[in-house]
């Protein structure tokens, strides 16, 4: 039985507390970056902000034109796909661990001290 102890700011006025509690009604912790339906587009958006991934994407696009094709199209896509999949798997595992930790914190017992 682990307890989370919360010490309130005793200098806060009650009307300010009512206004803040209406604004932050949930009072739950969420540190996850993705939702299950936003994971793919948001992660791809973040991955293509890296210069290396843009470089490999540029090579893939160039290999689709027969005049400048150096490798087969599928072989040119392979490094980009491997890097993107590895990063996606790492981000998904990391975000799932954050979700589990948030869940344990949000459902833990809390004791609040007040004068």
C-alpha positions as CSV (number, residue, x, y, z in Angstrom):
1,X,0.0,0.0,0.0
2,X,1.9,3.0,-1.3
3,X,0.4,6.4,-0.7
4,X,0.9,9.6,-2.7
5,X,1.1,12.6,-0.4
6,X,-0.1,16.0,-1.7
7,X,0.7,19.2,0.2
8,X,-1.6,22.1,-1.0
9,X,-0.5,25.6,-1.4
10,X,-2.0,27.2,1.7
11,X,-1.6,30.8,0.4
12,X,-4.2,30.3,-2.3
13,X,-7.5,32.0,-1.9
14,X,-10.7,29.8,-2.1
15,X,-12.2,31.7,-5.0
16,X,-9.0,31.2,-7.0
17,X,-9.1,27.5,-6.0
18,X,-12.7,27.2,-7.3
19,X,-11.7,28.8,-10.6
20,X,-8.6,26.7,-11.0
21,X,-10.5,23.5,-10.1
22,X,-13.1,24.2,-12.7
23,X,-10.4,24.7,-15.3
24,X,-8.4,21.6,-14.2
25,X,-11.3,19.3,-13.3
26,X,-9.7,16.0,-14.2
27,X,-6.5,16.3,-12.1
28,X,-4.9,13.4,-13.8
29,X,-1.4,13.0,-15.0
30,X,-0.7,12.3,-18.7
31,X,2.8,12.2,-20.0
32,X,2.2,10.2,-23.1
33,X,2.9,11.8,-26.5
34,X,0.6,9.8,-28.7
35,X,-3.0,8.5,-28.9
36,X,-3.6,5.1,-30.6
37,X,-5.2,6.8,-33.6
38,X,-2.6,9.6,-33.9
39,X,0.5,7.5,-33.5
40,X,1.3,6.8,-37.2
41,X,0.8,10.3,-38.7
42,X,2.4,12.1,-35.7
43,X,5.3,9.8,-35.5
44,X,6.0,10.0,-39.3
45,X,5.8,13.8,-39.0
46,X,8.4,13.7,-36.3
47,X,10.6,11.2,-38.1
48,X,10.8,13.3,-41.3
49,X,12.0,16.3,-39.3
50,X,15.3,14.6,-39.0
51,X,17.8,15.4,-41.8
52,X,19.0,11.8,-42.3
53,X,15.4,10.5,-42.9
54,X,14.8,13.3,-45.4
55,X,18.0,12.4,-47.2
56,X,17.0,8.7,-47.5
57,X,13.5,9.8,-48.6
58,X,15.0,12.0,-51.3
59,X,17.1,9.0,-52.5
60,X,13.9,6.9,-52.7
61,X,12.1,9.5,-54.7
62,X,15.1,9.8,-57.1
63,X,15.2,6.1,-57.7
64,X,11.6,6.1,-58.9
65,X,12.7,8.1,-62.0
66,X,14.2,5.7,-64.6
67,X,16.7,8.3,-65.8
68,X,18.5,8.6,-62.4
69,X,17.8,5.2,-61.0
70,X,21.0,3.8,-59.4
71,X,19.5,0.9,-57.4
72,X,16.3,-1.0,-57.7
73,X,13.4,0.8,-56.2
74,X,12.8,-1.7,-53.5
75,X,16.4,-1.8,-52.4
76,X,16.5,2.0,-52.1
77,X,13.5,2.0,-49.9
78,X,14.9,-0.7,-47.5
79,X,17.2,1.5,-45.4
80,X,14.5,4.1,-44.9
81,X,11.8,1.6,-44.0
82,X,14.2,-0.2,-41.5
83,X,15.1,3.1,-39.8
84,X,11.5,4.3,-39.6
85,X,10.2,1.0,-38.3
86,X,12.9,0.7,-35.6
87,X,12.2,4.3,-34.5
88,X,8.4,3.7,-34.5
89,X,8.8,0.5,-32.4
90,X,11.1,2.3,-29.9
91,X,8.7,5.2,-29.6
92,X,5.6,2.9,-29.2
93,X,7.3,0.9,-26.4
94,X,8.4,4.1,-24.7
95,X,5.0,5.7,-24.9
96,X,3.3,2.5,-23.7
97,X,5.6,2.4,-20.6
98,X,4.7,6.1,-19.9
99,X,1.0,5.2,-20.3
100,X,1.4,2.3,-17.7
101,X,3.2,4.6,-15.3
102,X,0.6,7.3,-15.6
103,X,-2.1,4.7,-15.0
104,X,-0.5,3.5,-11.8
105,X,0.0,7.1,-10.6
106,X,-3.5,8.2,-11.4
107,X,-5.1,5.2,-9.6
108,X,-2.9,5.4,-6.5
109,X,-4.4,6.3,-3.2
110,X,-3.8,9.9,-2.2
111,X,-3.7,11.6,1.2
112,X,-4.1,15.4,1.2
113,X,-3.0,17.4,4.2
114,X,-4.8,20.6,4.9
115,X,-4.9,22.8,8.0
